[in-house]
């Protein structure tokens, strides 16, 4: 079966991509969203969007912003976290954690369609989590540590979300009441759902945390029985039923409910607030003592069994949303080019300055094309690397040649001393010939001294010539460093052709001095 491609984001709101609607209420709709941060960071979120007609009403705007401000102060595993609020172009958006799960109201309807009731342990496992979330809300404080005196005022099956992880989470603080909030309730206006309101809430009396305890007890009664506690054909009839306060124990409808659970539930449903549990935590402890609640794993299994098809489809939707937001053509669904998600992946400059902007998804390039100098820079780098490699190769070859040429040769036998007069040695001679040429000179036990001053130039030239012949290189010029007495400059050739025994043209006496051979002068 060919599946239709998933639609691209409807809008881009700053760093958020807004996808299709997954829930709707009287004040707002909830959409799948995607937070697109810098350096590839991304996260799936739920985005609550206030209906446009309410976005123009100052009271609704105040309520919406209060919800964000108040819920952000409640940090607890059993409360859906508020991540961000965006107000722009006459619209309001509330960014929340996305929870893969289903609302309690839909789960109860699914069980009723199957002719089933929620097991008491599952019901207690869900409600104890809700009560602990309420306790966290009731104890929330301001940034200065002052009590917020927060009251939810709308605890109902529609505002309880149960994840596949088995954790129940409280959401929607849209009609919550707190100290110092920016909006006030209009006289004669009820906040909440009538079947779950406490009697004093209807009578506009003192509103405190005990009305949330009452609402939680009503929800638990319905979870155990699968029926409505207060029902009627009209809202007026439901109001009358609530005010009458005729409540039966859950076991009157479902006999399998233990008596201990009956007692715990009925205490939360007393008409007089003073007779109820003082706190949500107190009620949660009473339920735990009445019956051991189911653990999250068991709750998650029950949720999956009664909402499997819905959860499976939603998981596919989330997967496609996440694949669309990946800046890679290999991960995009068929029919969508990467250009459709480019603005989502790019960090908006307005976000870094604290302002949000809305933009449609234009068909622009998803990746930045390289600038005109990118290719030239690459070629320069490549040429530099090739040049450096060539230099290293030449140096390596030169070193190998020098090493081969510098290998020592067998020393020539020292000449026998003659009766020629001993001549004083010359000063040190510095030659520009290569080291390899010097290494082939006749070796002796001691370093030979320089020839006499009178023949210094000829001797140096002859030595260089002989060395060059032995190594196959051109003879190097040499300069003689003389002492105070001046010497004639060196010549490049001798005045007479040397005899065959002039290699070398000198002998070394017993003291190591050079003695020129007469026939070589």
Order of alpha helices (4+ residues) and beta strands (2+ residues): beta-beta-beta-beta-alpha-alpha-beta-beta-beta-alpha-alpha-beta-beta-alpha-alpha-alpha-alpha-alpha-alpha-alpha-alpha-alpha-beta-alpha-beta-alpha-alpha-beta-beta-beta
